[in-house]
Amino acid sequence: MNYTVHETAIVDQGAVIGADSRVWHWSHICAGAQIGERCSFGQNVFVGNDVIIGNNVKVQNNVSIYDAVTLEDDVFCGPSMVFTNVNNPRSHVSRKHEYRRTIVKRGATIGANATVVCGHTVGEYAFIGAGSVVTRDVQPYALMVGTPARRLGWMCQCGERLPTQIGEHTCPVCAQRFEIGGNHCTPLA
């Protein structure tokens, strides 16, 4: 085993966990989970069977990643954020055949206590503000806040807020250049 599991955590036989990953206190990784390298799962995290997690993903305390969720490389999930996997749950009605896939693309951040409603894609390097509720697809680099989440602006790959004006802009921190349009933010070479 080339990853670390705290003595109170449960990793079901069959789970695939990459090198240098860490599973902390009272977490549970189900048998079908596929987890990349250098990931960190904080206290009381649950990872379902039909879950794919890339490399260098950070999942903070009290997050449940239910079936039909994919997290690409470098995703950050803040404390107590929530993923759903069915739109109309009922205790007395089995809806496992109705799960809707959720994909969180490379480098995206989901803030503390945010909710991502199932069936949507969160774009590359998007930033979901704390407490926001995502009810539709999120564009790459978008800064989303509120309930329901609405685009407030754009974010750089390094996590700094970008100007909202249309045109070419340079991140003041990392010097990455972007073209910002009315409905897009695109990195320039």
DALINQUI-V271265 format. One record per helix or strand of 3 or more residues. SS is the DSSP state (2 for helix, 1 for strand). FROM is the first residue (numbers start at 1). LEN is the number of residues. If there is no record, write none. Layout:
ss:SS from:FROM len:LEN
ss:SS from:FROM len:LEN
This chain:
ss:1 from:51 len:3
ss:1 from:69 len:3
ss:2 from:96 len:3
ss:1 from:102 len:3
ss:1 from:142 len:4
ss:1 from:150 len:6
ss:1 from:167 len:4
ss:1 from:177 len:4
ss:1 from:185 len:4
